[in-house]
Amino acid sequence: MVSNEMTLQLKEKVENLINAKFPNALISTSLEYDFPVFELDKSQFLEVMTFLKNDSQANFGFLTTLCGLHFPENGDKEFGMMYQLHNLNSNERIRIKVFMPKEDMKINSLTQLWPTANWMERQEYDFFGFKFIGHPNLVRILNMDEMNYFPMRKEYPLEDGSRDDKNDKMFGR
């Protein structure tokens, strides 16, 4: 278990590293569930991620997770990508977020930095419709090729609204 003081120190360290190299790249920082979280400007995303992997002080050499986000109520930040990076030597983990409007769901692929991003990016394309610029094979991975929609977007009701035989209040809906 990482202490709150260590988490705060990591947040400050990474924030300082990013700001020193990319003064306008960092939009916000926060702590969420003992994770330092950094929201980046999309235009500098690839450069910052390359830096975080290759810089000897950061050394986040392992991409553990990437996933799509959809917040329909957030206007120009309706869609987002979240990445979790891990420094295996120091056992430090951070979270990176990048947001974008529905009209511009393009973001640079990380497959050249982390080959493991390949299938994860294909999944987020398949479920949300993100376009990963530079991806070597951006095609559906789980759904049928004929699908003309993206099922993980919050654009569809969870249940048939005409049914009155279900009561979902106990399930948080």
Number of C-alpha atoms within 10 A of each C-alpha: 4 10 9 12 9 12 18 15 13 18 21 14 13 18 17 13 18 21 12 10 12 14 10 12 19 18 12 12 17 14 15 9 7 16 19 22 23 24 20 22 18 19 12 14 21 17 13 20 19 16 19 20 20 14 13 9 13 19 18 25 18 16 19 14 14 20 17 23 20 19 14 15 8 12 11 14 16 17 24 22 20 17 18 18 21 20 18 12 9 10 9 18 21 20 21 18 23 21 24 20 15 17 9 12 18 15 20 16 20 21 17 13 16 15 11 16 19 18 16 17 27 22 22 22 21 24 20 22 21 23 19 21 12 13 17 11 11 19 15 19 16 10 13 9 10 7 10 7 11 17 14 15 16 13 10 10 7 8 9 9 8 6 8 7 6 9 9 9 7 6 6 5 7
